[in-house]
Each structure stands twice: as C-alpha cells, then as structure tokens.
Amino acid sequence: MRAVRCVDHQVVCSEVPEPSGDGVRVTIASAGVCGSDLHMVDVMPTVATLGHEFAGTLDDGRLVAVEPIGACRRCEDCLAGRPYHCRHGLEMFGVTAD
C-alpha cells in the first residue's frame, strides 16, 4: 500500500506493508499533510506515515473522521473525556505512530 513518509528529511510516497494487529481498518478517502508535518520533516526524521488529519470509511461503509490520538482509554483522564491528558502516554497517529 502507498504511504507518505519522511526519507532523508524529504517527503516521499513509499510502498509499505499492510498494517497488522489490533485496531479498526479505515479505507482512507482523504488525508492531509499540513505545515506541522513539513516542519517536523525539516527538524527531525520520523518513521511514521505522515498525515495526522484523515478520514475514510469503515469495512461496514460508515464514514469516519479519525481523532489521531492513541490514548489508553482506561485511566481517569481518558474516562473523563480528556484523552489528551492520558496518564499512560500518547501516540499521535501520523506523527509518532502509523
């Protein structure tokens, strides 16, 4: 599958393996690479697929926009609706994680 990645501080379209493991499959219809992504590529190399703003469809056809936060969803802050304050650390899809 194709993905936009950082290679040697350059934005390139690369072939990457299909994701595996737990999660929900979203067939991406639209994704954006914003100024924050481009700044990150200049400052530090990242191994994650770029683009933390994306939307698409689930396998059952439902349309979704993705909140790019990988929080535990079990700690006090997550349960109170504050996943950005997760006590177990955050992953940001399109920044620190695919």
Biopython code that builds the backbone (N, CA, C, O; Angstrom):
import numpy as np
from Bio.PDB.StructureBuilder import StructureBuilder

atoms = [
    (1, "MET", "N", (0.848, -1.165, 0.000)),
    (1, "MET", "CA", (0.000, 0.000, 0.000)),
    (1, "MET", "C", (0.895, 1.229, 0.000)),
    (1, "MET", "O", (2.033, 1.180, 0.465)),
    (2, "ARG", "N", (0.378, 2.318, -0.519)),
    (2, "ARG", "CA", (1.156, 3.559, -0.601)),
    (2, "ARG", "C", (0.991, 4.387, 0.665)),
    (2, "ARG", "O", (-0.076, 4.408, 1.278)),
    (3, "ALA", "N", (2.067, 5.067, 1.044)),
    (3, "ALA", "CA", (2.045, 5.947, 2.207)),
    (3, "ALA", "C", (3.013, 7.102, 1.972)),
    (3, "ALA", "O", (4.004, 6.960, 1.256)),
    (4, "VAL", "N", (2.717, 8.234, 2.576)),
    (4, "VAL", "CA", (3.603, 9.395, 2.517)),
    (4, "VAL", "C", (4.509, 9.320, 3.738)),
    (4, "VAL", "O", (4.037, 9.320, 4.875)),
    (5, "ARG", "N", (5.817, 9.255, 3.492)),
    (5, "ARG", "CA", (6.794, 9.055, 4.561)),
    (5, "ARG", "C", (7.901, 10.103, 4.485)),
    (5, "ARG", "O", (8.023, 10.826, 3.497)),
    (6, "CYS", "N", (8.694, 10.169, 5.535)),
    (6, "CYS", "CA", (9.879, 11.022, 5.587)),
    (6, "CYS", "C", (11.098, 10.142, 5.308)),
    (6, "CYS", "O", (11.346, 9.171, 6.023)),
    (7, "VAL", "N", (11.853, 10.486, 4.272)),
    (7, "VAL", "CA", (13.084, 9.775, 3.940)),
    (7, "VAL", "C", (14.164, 10.829, 3.734)),
    (7, "VAL", "O", (14.068, 11.657, 2.829)),
    (8, "ASP", "N", (15.196, 10.792, 4.580)),
    (8, "ASP", "CA", (16.294, 11.762, 4.479)),
    (8, "ASP", "C", (15.783, 13.201, 4.463)),
    (8, "ASP", "O", (16.217, 14.010, 3.643)),
    (9, "HIS", "N", (14.864, 13.513, 5.367)),
    (9, "HIS", "CA", (14.285, 14.858, 5.509)),
    (9, "HIS", "C", (13.522, 15.304, 4.252)),
    (9, "HIS", "O", (13.379, 16.502, 4.009)),
    (10, "GLN", "N", (13.039, 14.354, 3.462)),
    (10, "GLN", "CA", (12.228, 14.645, 2.293)),
    (10, "GLN", "C", (10.901, 13.909, 2.408)),
    (10, "GLN", "O", (10.846, 12.820, 2.979)),
    (11, "VAL", "N", (9.841, 14.485, 1.876)),
    (11, "VAL", "CA", (8.534, 13.843, 1.845)),
    (11, "VAL", "C", (8.457, 13.019, 0.565)),
    (11, "VAL", "O", (8.598, 13.549, -0.537)),
    (12, "VAL", "N", (8.231, 11.705, 0.723)),
    (12, "VAL", "CA", (8.173, 10.817, -0.431)),
    (12, "VAL", "C", (6.976, 9.873, -0.311)),
    (12, "VAL", "O", (6.503, 9.582, 0.788)),
    (13, "CYS", "N", (6.505, 9.409, -1.453)),
    (13, "CYS", "CA", (5.453, 8.396, -1.486)),
    (13, "CYS", "C", (6.157, 7.046, -1.553)),
    (13, "CYS", "O", (6.960, 6.810, -2.456)),
    (14, "SER", "N", (5.860, 6.154, -0.600)),
    (14, "SER", "CA", (6.543, 4.872, -0.489)),
    (14, "SER", "C", (5.545, 3.731, -0.435)),
    (14, "SER", "O", (4.385, 3.924, -0.069)),
    (15, "GLU", "N", (5.999, 2.550, -0.798)),
    (15, "GLU", "CA", (5.219, 1.338, -0.596)),
    (15, "GLU", "C", (5.543, 0.805, 0.795)),
    (15, "GLU", "O", (6.712, 0.671, 1.154)),
    (16, "VAL", "N", (4.517, 0.502, 1.573)),
    (16, "VAL", "CA", (4.684, -0.038, 2.924)),
    (16, "VAL", "C", (3.778, -1.255, 3.077)),
    (16, "VAL", "O", (2.794, -1.386, 2.350)),
    (17, "PRO", "N", (4.099, -2.149, 4.017)),
    (17, "PRO", "CA", (3.237, -3.313, 4.211)),
    (17, "PRO", "C", (1.883, -2.924, 4.807)),
    (17, "PRO", "O", (1.753, -1.894, 5.470)),
    (18, "GLU", "N", (0.885, -3.762, 4.559)),
    (18, "GLU", "CA", (-0.431, -3.557, 5.179)),
    (18, "GLU", "C", (-0.272, -3.620, 6.696)),
    (18, "GLU", "O", (0.525, -4.419, 7.189)),
    (19, "PRO", "N", (-1.001, -2.806, 7.444)),
    (19, "PRO", "CA", (-0.908, -2.855, 8.907)),
    (19, "PRO", "C", (-1.456, -4.179, 9.444)),
    (19, "PRO", "O", (-2.299, -4.822, 8.818)),
    (20, "SER", "N", (-0.963, -4.560, 10.603)),
    (20, "SER", "CA", (-1.456, -5.774, 11.246)),
    (20, "SER", "C", (-1.725, -5.461, 12.711)),
    (20, "SER", "O", (-1.403, -4.372, 13.185)),
    (21, "GLY", "N", (-2.305, -6.400, 13.418)),
    (21, "GLY", "CA", (-2.558, -6.227, 14.839)),
    (21, "GLY", "C", (-3.955, -5.707, 15.112)),
    (21, "GLY", "O", (-4.811, -5.655, 14.229)),
    (22, "ASP", "N", (-4.160, -5.320, 16.377)),
    (22, "ASP", "CA", (-5.457, -4.819, 16.800)),
    (22, "ASP", "C", (-5.737, -3.462, 16.181)),
    (22, "ASP", "O", (-4.819, -2.725, 15.820)),
    (23, "GLY", "N", (-7.000, -3.149, 16.065)),
    (23, "GLY", "CA", (-7.381, -1.841, 15.557)),
    (23, "GLY", "C", (-8.596, -1.939, 14.673)),
    (23, "GLY", "O", (-9.239, -2.985, 14.579)),
    (24, "VAL", "N", (-8.898, -0.850, 14.035)),
    (24, "VAL", "CA", (-10.038, -0.749, 13.129)),
    (24, "VAL", "C", (-9.490, -0.347, 11.770)),
    (24, "VAL", "O", (-8.677, 0.571, 11.672)),
    (25, "ARG", "N", (-9.929, -1.029, 10.727)),
    (25, "ARG", "CA", (-9.458, -0.687, 9.385)),
    (25, "ARG", "C", (-10.286, 0.468, 8.841)),
    (25, "ARG", "O", (-11.516, 0.411, 8.804)),
    (26, "VAL", "N", (-9.586, 1.517, 8.420)),
    (26, "VAL", "CA", (-10.208, 2.665, 7.767)),
    (26, "VAL", "C", (-9.629, 2.742, 6.361)),
    (26, "VAL", "O", (-8.417, 2.874, 6.191)),
    (27, "THR", "N", (-10.486, 2.660, 5.366)),
    (27, "THR", "CA", (-10.038, 2.876, 3.996)),
    (27, "THR", "C", (-10.014, 4.382, 3.790)),
    (27, "THR", "O", (-11.058, 5.034, 3.761)),
    (28, "ILE", "N", (-8.816, 4.925, 3.647)),
    (28, "ILE", "CA", (-8.641, 6.370, 3.622)),
    (28, "ILE", "C", (-9.186, 6.959, 2.320)),
    (28, "ILE", "O", (-8.835, 6.517, 1.226)),
    (29, "ALA", "N", (-10.041, 7.953, 2.461)),
    (29, "ALA", "CA", (-10.582, 8.675, 1.313)),
    (29, "ALA", "C", (-9.854, 9.995, 1.109)),
    (29, "ALA", "O", (-9.706, 10.470, -0.017)),
    (30, "SER", "N", (-9.397, 10.585, 2.222)),
    (30, "SER", "CA", (-8.716, 11.866, 2.143)),
    (30, "SER", "C", (-7.769, 12.005, 3.328)),
    (30, "SER", "O", (-8.110, 11.654, 4.458)),
    (31, "ALA", "N", (-6.578, 12.521, 3.054)),
    (31, "ALA", "CA", (-5.594, 12.765, 4.113)),
    (31, "ALA", "C", (-4.845, 14.036, 3.780)),
    (31, "ALA", "O", (-4.643, 14.373, 2.613)),
    (32, "GLY", "N", (-4.441, 14.729, 4.816)),
    (32, "GLY", "CA", (-3.712, 15.964, 4.603)),
    (32, "GLY", "C", (-2.334, 15.918, 5.214)),
    (32, "GLY", "O", (-2.132, 15.324, 6.273)),
    (33, "VAL", "N", (-1.392, 16.544, 4.550)),
    (33, "VAL", "CA", (-0.066, 16.773, 5.100)),
    (33, "VAL", "C", (-0.002, 18.273, 5.336)),
    (33, "VAL", "O", (0.034, 19.061, 4.391)),
    (34, "CYS", "N", (0.012, 18.659, 6.607)),
    (34, "CYS", "CA", (-0.074, 20.084, 6.948)),
    (34, "CYS", "C", (1.303, 20.671, 7.214)),
    (34, "CYS", "O", (2.317, 19.978, 7.135)),
    (35, "GLY", "N", (1.322, 21.933, 7.524)),
    (35, "GLY", "CA", (2.568, 22.628, 7.822)),
    (35, "GLY", "C", (3.317, 22.035, 8.994)),
    (35, "GLY", "O", (4.548, 22.023, 8.996)),
    (36, "SER", "N", (2.595, 21.536, 10.004)),
    (36, "SER", "CA", (3.251, 20.884, 11.143)),
    (36, "SER", "C", (4.033, 19.666, 10.694)),
    (36, "SER", "O", (5.146, 19.432, 11.163)),
    (37, "ASP", "N", (3.452, 18.876, 9.776)),
    (37, "ASP", "CA", (4.148, 17.704, 9.249)),
    (37, "ASP", "C", (5.434, 18.128, 8.535)),
    (37, "ASP", "O", (6.492, 17.534, 8.746)),
    (38, "LEU", "N", (5.338, 19.145, 7.701)),
    (38, "LEU", "CA", (6.502, 19.588, 6.941)),
    (38, "LEU", "C", (7.580, 20.149, 7.856)),
    (38, "LEU", "O", (8.767, 19.939, 7.609)),
    (39, "HIS", "N", (7.188, 20.857, 8.907)),
    (39, "HIS", "CA", (8.158, 21.366, 9.879)),
    (39, "HIS", "C", (8.847, 20.194, 10.579)),
    (39, "HIS", "O", (10.062, 20.215, 10.774)),
    (40, "MET", "N", (8.081, 19.182, 10.954)),
    (40, "MET", "CA", (8.643, 18.012, 11.626)),
    (40, "MET", "C", (9.672, 17.321, 10.726)),
    (40, "MET", "O", (10.727, 16.902, 11.203)),
    (41, "VAL", "N", (9.375, 17.201, 9.442)),
    (41, "VAL", "CA", (10.299, 16.577, 8.498)),
    (41, "VAL", "C", (11.609, 17.365, 8.439)),
    (41, "VAL", "O", (12.681, 16.767, 8.343)),
    (42, "ASP", "N", (11.536, 18.692, 8.495)),
    (42, "ASP", "CA", (12.739, 19.527, 8.480)),
    (42, "ASP", "C", (13.567, 19.358, 9.739)),
    (42, "ASP", "O", (14.796, 19.300, 9.680)),
    (43, "VAL", "N", (12.889, 19.278, 10.884)),
    (43, "VAL", "CA", (13.578, 19.295, 12.174)),
    (43, "VAL", "C", (14.068, 17.913, 12.603)),
    (43, "VAL", "O", (15.194, 17.771, 13.079)),
    (44, "MET", "N", (13.232, 16.910, 12.436)),
    (44, "MET", "CA", (13.600, 15.575, 12.907)),
    (44, "MET", "C", (13.009, 14.522, 11.986)),
    (44, "MET", "O", (11.866, 14.648, 11.548)),
    (45, "PRO", "N", (13.771, 13.500, 11.695)),
    (45, "PRO", "CA", (13.195, 12.435, 10.873)),
    (45, "PRO", "C", (12.169, 11.646, 11.685)),
    (45, "PRO", "O", (12.335, 11.468, 12.892)),
    (46, "THR", "N", (11.142, 11.189, 11.047)),
    (46, "THR", "CA", (10.122, 10.377, 11.697)),
    (46, "THR", "C", (9.929, 9.115, 10.889)),
    (46, "THR", "O", (10.061, 9.130, 9.665)),
    (47, "VAL", "N", (9.619, 8.022, 11.566)),
    (47, "VAL", "CA", (9.391, 6.760, 10.855)),
    (47, "VAL", "C", (7.908, 6.534, 10.598)),
    (47, "VAL", "O", (7.540, 5.580, 9.912)),
    (48, "ALA", "N", (7.059, 7.387, 11.133)),
    (48, "ALA", "CA", (5.611, 7.222, 10.967)),
    (48, "ALA", "C", (5.164, 7.749, 9.607)),
    (48, "ALA", "O", (5.782, 8.642, 9.029)),
    (49, "THR", "N", (4.081, 7.173, 9.121)),
    (49, "THR", "CA", (3.436, 7.703, 7.927)),
    (49, "THR", "C", (2.926, 9.100, 8.254)),
    (49, "THR", "O", (2.261, 9.294, 9.272)),
    (50, "LEU", "N", (3.226, 10.062, 7.410)),
    (50, "LEU", "CA", (2.822, 11.444, 7.665)),
    (50, "LEU", "C", (1.332, 11.632, 7.413)),
    (50, "LEU", "O", (0.718, 10.897, 6.639)),
    (51, "GLY", "N", (0.770, 12.620, 8.074)),
    (51, "GLY", "CA", (-0.626, 12.978, 7.862)),
    (51, "GLY", "C", (-1.502, 12.570, 9.025)),
    (51, "GLY", "O", (-2.025, 11.455, 9.049)),
    (52, "HIS", "N", (-1.669, 13.457, 9.991)),
    (52, "HIS", "CA", (-2.499, 13.148, 11.161)),
    (52, "HIS", "C", (-3.937, 13.664, 10.980)),
    (52, "HIS", "O", (-4.735, 13.626, 11.917)),
    (53, "GLU", "N", (-4.251, 14.132, 9.804)),
    (53, "GLU", "CA", (-5.616, 14.597, 9.503)),
    (53, "GLU", "C", (-6.144, 13.730, 8.367)),
    (53, "GLU", "O", (-5.758, 13.906, 7.212)),
    (54, "PHE", "N", (-7.040, 12.781, 8.704)),
    (54, "PHE", "CA", (-7.513, 11.868, 7.668)),
    (54, "PHE", "C", (-8.913, 11.361, 7.971)),
    (54, "PHE", "O", (-9.369, 11.373, 9.114)),
    (55, "ALA", "N", (-9.584, 10.914, 6.908)),
    (55, "ALA", "CA", (-10.952, 10.417, 7.014)),
    (55, "ALA", "C", (-11.151, 9.341, 5.958)),
    (55, "ALA", "O", (-10.401, 9.261, 4.985)),
    (56, "GLY", "N", (-12.170, 8.519, 6.161)),
    (56, "GLY", "CA", (-12.444, 7.462, 5.200)),
    (56, "GLY", "C", (-13.672, 6.677, 5.592)),
    (56, "GLY", "O", (-14.597, 7.210, 6.204)),
    (57, "THR", "N", (-13.675, 5.394, 5.234)),
    (57, "THR", "CA", (-14.815, 4.528, 5.527)),
    (57, "THR", "C", (-14.355, 3.271, 6.256)),
    (57, "THR", "O", (-13.249, 2.774, 6.047)),
    (58, "LEU", "N", (-15.236, 2.777, 7.117)),
    (58, "LEU", "CA", (-15.011, 1.502, 7.784)),
    (58, "LEU", "C", (-15.442, 0.372, 6.853)),
    (58, "LEU", "O", (-16.064, 0.617, 5.819)),
    (59, "ASP", "N", (-15.113, -0.857, 7.222)),
    (59, "ASP", "CA", (-15.479, -2.004, 6.388)),
    (59, "ASP", "C", (-16.992, -2.101, 6.177)),
    (59, "ASP", "O", (-17.448, -2.621, 5.158)),
    (60, "ASP", "N", (-17.775, -1.593, 7.155)),
    (60, "ASP", "CA", (-19.241, -1.665, 7.010)),
    (60, "ASP", "C", (-19.817, -0.479, 6.240)),
    (60, "ASP", "O", (-21.036, -0.350, 6.130)),
    (61, "GLY", "N", (-18.954, 0.389, 5.704)),
    (61, "GLY", "CA", (-19.401, 1.508, 4.890)),
    (61, "GLY", "C", (-19.605, 2.815, 5.628)),
    (61, "GLY", "O", (-19.855, 3.842, 4.997)),
    (62, "ARG", "N", (-19.503, 2.805, 6.971)),
    (62, "ARG", "CA", (-19.675, 4.051, 7.725)),
    (62, "ARG", "C", (-18.543, 5.027, 7.436)),
    (62, "ARG", "O", (-17.380, 4.634, 7.339)),
    (63, "LEU", "N", (-18.894, 6.307, 7.301)),
    (63, "LEU", "CA", (-17.915, 7.372, 7.115)),
    (63, "LEU", "C", (-17.341, 7.759, 8.470)),
    (63, "LEU", "O", (-18.074, 7.855, 9.454)),
    (64, "VAL", "N", (-16.032, 7.981, 8.525)),
    (64, "VAL", "CA", (-15.400, 8.371, 9.782)),
    (64, "VAL", "C", (-14.349, 9.438, 9.543)),
    (64, "VAL", "O", (-13.706, 9.476, 8.495)),
    (65, "ALA", "N", (-14.186, 10.303, 10.530)),
    (65, "ALA", "CA", (-13.044, 11.199, 10.628)),
    (65, "ALA", "C", (-12.284, 10.713, 11.858)),
    (65, "ALA", "O", (-12.898, 10.423, 12.885)),
    (66, "VAL", "N", (-10.979, 10.622, 11.771)),
    (66, "VAL", "CA", (-10.193, 9.996, 12.816)),
    (66, "VAL", "C", (-9.578, 11.031, 13.740)),
    (66, "VAL", "O", (-8.925, 11.973, 13.291)),
    (67, "GLU", "N", (-9.795, 10.844, 15.043)),
    (67, "GLU", "CA", (-9.059, 11.625, 16.033)),
    (67, "GLU", "C", (-7.719, 10.916, 16.186)),
    (67, "GLU", "O", (-7.685, 9.759, 16.605)),
    (68, "PRO", "N", (-6.618, 11.580, 15.859)),
    (68, "PRO", "CA", (-5.341, 10.876, 15.742)),
    (68, "PRO", "C", (-4.622, 10.615, 17.065)),
    (68, "PRO", "O", (-3.392, 10.628, 17.109)),
    (69, "ILE", "N", (-5.359, 10.384, 18.123)),
    (69, "ILE", "CA", (-4.764, 10.176, 19.434)),
    (69, "ILE", "C", (-4.866, 8.717, 19.841)),
    (69, "ILE", "O", (-5.955, 8.144, 19.843)),
    (70, "GLY", "N", (-3.751, 8.123, 20.181)),
    (70, "GLY", "CA", (-3.727, 6.769, 20.718)),
    (70, "GLY", "C", (-3.553, 6.847, 22.218)),
    (70, "GLY", "O", (-2.427, 6.826, 22.717)),
    (71, "ALA", "N", (-4.651, 6.936, 22.942)),
    (71, "ALA", "CA", (-4.632, 7.001, 24.400)),
    (71, "ALA", "C", (-5.115, 5.659, 24.958)),
    (71, "ALA", "O", (-5.675, 4.849, 24.220)),
    (72, "CYS", "N", (-4.903, 5.421, 26.248)),
    (72, "CYS", "CA", (-5.255, 4.118, 26.829)),
    (72, "CYS", "C", (-6.764, 3.898, 26.914)),
    (72, "CYS", "O", (-7.232, 2.760, 26.862)),
    (73, "ARG", "N", (-7.521, 4.980, 27.045)),
    (73, "ARG", "CA", (-8.992, 4.943, 27.165)),
    (73, "ARG", "C", (-9.475, 4.246, 28.443)),
    (73, "ARG", "O", (-10.647, 3.886, 28.552)),
    (74, "ARG", "N", (-8.564, 4.058, 29.411)),
    (74, "ARG", "CA", (-8.936, 3.402, 30.670)),
    (74, "ARG", "C", (-8.589, 4.211, 31.915)),
    (74, "ARG", "O", (-9.185, 3.988, 32.969)),
    (75, "CYS", "N", (-7.647, 5.139, 31.824)),
    (75, "CYS", "CA", (-7.251, 5.904, 33.012)),
    (75, "CYS", "C", (-8.329, 6.944, 33.348)),
    (75, "CYS", "O", (-9.262, 7.162, 32.576)),
    (76, "GLU", "N", (-8.181, 7.568, 34.495)),
    (76, "GLU", "CA", (-9.169, 8.546, 34.973)),
    (76, "GLU", "C", (-9.393, 9.680, 33.972)),
    (76, "GLU", "O", (-10.533, 10.066, 33.713)),
    (77, "ASP", "N", (-8.300, 10.215, 33.410)),
    (77, "ASP", "CA", (-8.443, 11.322, 32.458)),
    (77, "ASP", "C", (-9.135, 10.878, 31.173)),
    (77, "ASP", "O", (-10.000, 11.586, 30.657)),
    (78, "CYS", "N", (-8.762, 9.722, 30.658)),
    (78, "CYS", "CA", (-9.423, 9.216, 29.439)),
    (78, "CYS", "C", (-10.914, 8.999, 29.680)),
    (78, "CYS", "O", (-11.743, 9.393, 28.860)),
    (79, "LEU", "N", (-11.251, 8.373, 30.806)),
    (79, "LEU", "CA", (-12.657, 8.096, 31.107)),
    (79, "LEU", "C", (-13.459, 9.377, 31.332)),
    (79, "LEU", "O", (-14.677, 9.391, 31.161)),
    (80, "ALA", "N", (-12.772, 10.447, 31.716)),
    (80, "ALA", "CA", (-13.438, 11.736, 31.917)),
    (80, "ALA", "C", (-13.509, 12.537, 30.611)),
    (80, "ALA", "O", (-13.927, 13.696, 30.615)),
    (81, "GLY", "N", (-13.102, 11.921, 29.496)),
    (81, "GLY", "CA", (-13.191, 12.613, 28.212)),
    (81, "GLY", "C", (-12.005, 13.497, 27.898)),
    (81, "GLY", "O", (-12.103, 14.391, 27.058)),
    (82, "ARG", "N", (-10.873, 13.259, 28.568)),
    (82, "ARG", "CA", (-9.669, 14.061, 28.337)),
    (82, "ARG", "C", (-8.512, 13.176, 27.867)),
    (82, "ARG", "O", (-7.500, 13.076, 28.560)),
    (83, "PRO", "N", (-8.643, 12.532, 26.698)),
    (83, "PRO", "CA", (-7.575, 11.624, 26.254)),
    (83, "PRO", "C", (-6.239, 12.331, 26.024)),
    (83, "PRO", "O", (-5.191, 11.686, 26.053)),
    (84, "TYR", "N", (-6.263, 13.650, 25.796)),
    (84, "TYR", "CA", (-5.006, 14.384, 25.605)),
    (84, "TYR", "C", (-4.204, 14.467, 26.904)),
    (84, "TYR", "O", (-3.038, 14.859, 26.884)),
    (85, "HIS", "N", (-4.814, 14.103, 28.024)),
    (85, "HIS", "CA", (-4.129, 14.102, 29.319)),
    (85, "HIS", "C", (-3.859, 12.687, 29.805)),
    (85, "HIS", "O", (-3.608, 12.484, 30.993)),
    (86, "CYS", "N", (-3.906, 11.707, 28.915)),
    (86, "CYS", "CA", (-3.729, 10.299, 29.280)),
    (86, "CYS", "C", (-2.484, 10.120, 30.137)),
    (86, "CYS", "O", (-1.406, 10.614, 29.803)),
    (87, "ARG", "N", (-2.646, 9.416, 31.232)),
    (87, "ARG", "CA", (-1.540, 9.211, 32.176)),
    (87, "ARG", "C", (-0.560, 8.141, 31.717)),
    (87, "ARG", "O", (0.507, 7.977, 32.308)),
    (88, "HIS", "N", (-0.917, 7.425, 30.679)),
    (88, "HIS", "CA", (-0.061, 6.337, 30.207)),
    (88, "HIS", "C", (0.676, 6.719, 28.933)),
    (88, "HIS", "O", (1.268, 5.863, 28.276)),
    (89, "GLY", "N", (0.643, 7.980, 28.588)),
    (89, "GLY", "CA", (1.337, 8.460, 27.396)),
    (89, "GLY", "C", (0.465, 8.396, 26.165)),
    (89, "GLY", "O", (-0.515, 7.652, 26.115)),
    (90, "LEU", "N", (0.822, 9.163, 25.201)),
    (90, "LEU", "CA", (0.028, 9.270, 23.972)),
    (90, "LEU", "C", (0.856, 8.850, 22.763)),
    (90, "LEU", "O", (2.072, 9.036, 22.716)),
    (91, "GLU", "N", (0.165, 8.285, 21.801)),
    (91, "GLU", "CA", (0.714, 8.145, 20.472)),
    (91, "GLU", "C", (-0.111, 9.066, 19.596)),
    (91, "GLU", "O", (-1.324, 9.175, 19.777)),
    (92, "MET", "N", (0.516, 9.713, 18.675)),
    (92, "MET", "CA", (-0.194, 10.560, 17.729)),
    (92, "MET", "C", (-0.043, 9.912, 16.373)),
    (92, "MET", "O", (1.052, 9.875, 15.811)),
    (93, "PHE", "N", (-1.154, 9.395, 15.840)),
    (93, "PHE", "CA", (-1.116, 8.757, 14.533)),
    (93, "PHE", "C", (-0.713, 9.793, 13.492)),
    (93, "PHE", "O", (-1.250, 10.901, 13.465)),
    (94, "GLY", "N", (0.216, 9.431, 12.655)),
    (94, "GLY", "CA", (0.731, 10.357, 11.646)),
    (94, "GLY", "C", (1.843, 11.236, 12.158)),
    (94, "GLY", "O", (2.347, 12.090, 11.427)),
    (95, "VAL", "N", (2.242, 11.039, 13.420)),
    (95, "VAL", "CA", (3.378, 11.787, 13.981)),
    (95, "VAL", "C", (4.341, 10.789, 14.636)),
    (95, "VAL", "O", (5.504, 10.703, 14.242)),
    (96, "THR", "N", (3.865, 10.042, 15.627)),
    (96, "THR", "CA", (4.729, 9.078, 16.323)),
    (96, "THR", "C", (4.346, 7.640, 16.041)),
    (96, "THR", "O", (5.077, 6.729, 16.430)),
    (97, "ALA", "N", (3.238, 7.408, 15.383)),
    (97, "ALA", "CA", (2.779, 6.041, 15.107)),
    (97, "ALA", "C", (2.021, 6.005, 13.790)),
    (97, "ALA", "O", (1.391, 6.984, 13.390)),
    (98, "ASP", "N", (2.093, 4.852, 13.119)),
    (98, "ASP", "CA", (1.306, 4.637, 11.894)),
    (98, "ASP", "C", (-0.139, 4.422, 12.248)),
    (98, "ASP", "O", (-0.969, 4.224, 11.360)),
]
sb = StructureBuilder()
sb.init_structure("model")
sb.init_model(0)
sb.init_chain("A")
sb.init_seg("    ")
for serial, (resi, resn, name, xyz) in enumerate(atoms, 1):
    if name == "N":
        sb.init_residue(resn, " ", resi, " ")
    sb.init_atom(name, np.array(xyz, "f"), 0.0, 1.0, " ", f" {name:<3s}", serial, name[0])
structure = sb.get_structure()
